[in-house]
Amino acid sequence: MSMQVEHDYYGVPLWLMKDYLAQLGGQEVTADVMAGSGWRAELRKAARRSIGSLSVGGTTVVFSGERDDLGALFDQLHWKTLRGGG
């Protein structure tokens, strides 16, 4: 079953998200589109978020593909996008 999912990755700049997706088998289709086996990702800068005086940017990604392929991609991408706090 084909599906589409949108995720915001705050603290992950666009260039770094492209690198992560390339490490997971993605190829650059255009400047803002990456595609891999069974998935496609359209990337754009996320709207900045403010928490008090702190402003954080990131990347918004619209993923499309088959449920199983996206699930496998998200499992791997999750570990790359974890951010330690404290």
ChimeraX attribute file (.defattr): number of C-alpha atoms within 10 A of each C-alpha:
attribute: neighborCount
match mode: 1-to-1
recipient: residues
	/A:1	6
	/A:2	12
	/A:3	11
	/A:4	14
	/A:5	12
	/A:6	12
	/A:7	12
	/A:8	17
	/A:9	17
	/A:10	18
	/A:11	16
	/A:12	22
	/A:13	16
	/A:14	20
	/A:15	13
	/A:16	14
	/A:17	20
	/A:18	22
	/A:19	13
	/A:20	17
	/A:21	20
	/A:22	15
	/A:23	13
	/A:24	15
	/A:25	12
	/A:26	19
	/A:27	17
	/A:28	16
	/A:29	13
	/A:30	9
	/A:31	10
	/A:32	15
	/A:33	18
	/A:34	20
	/A:35	20
	/A:36	18
	/A:37	14
	/A:38	14
	/A:39	20
	/A:40	22
	/A:41	24
	/A:42	17
	/A:43	22
	/A:44	17
	/A:45	18
	/A:46	20
	/A:47	13
	/A:48	12
	/A:49	12
	/A:50	10
	/A:51	7
	/A:52	6
	/A:53	6
	/A:54	7
	/A:55	9
	/A:56	14
	/A:57	18
	/A:58	21
	/A:59	23
	/A:60	22
	/A:61	22
	/A:62	16
	/A:63	22
	/A:64	19
	/A:65	20
	/A:66	16
	/A:67	16
	/A:68	13
	/A:69	15
	/A:70	21
	/A:71	12
	/A:72	10
	/A:73	19
	/A:74	13
	/A:75	10
	/A:76	15
	/A:77	16
	/A:78	10
	/A:79	9
	/A:80	15
	/A:81	15
	/A:82	11
	/A:83	10
	/A:84	5
	/A:85	4
	/A:86	2
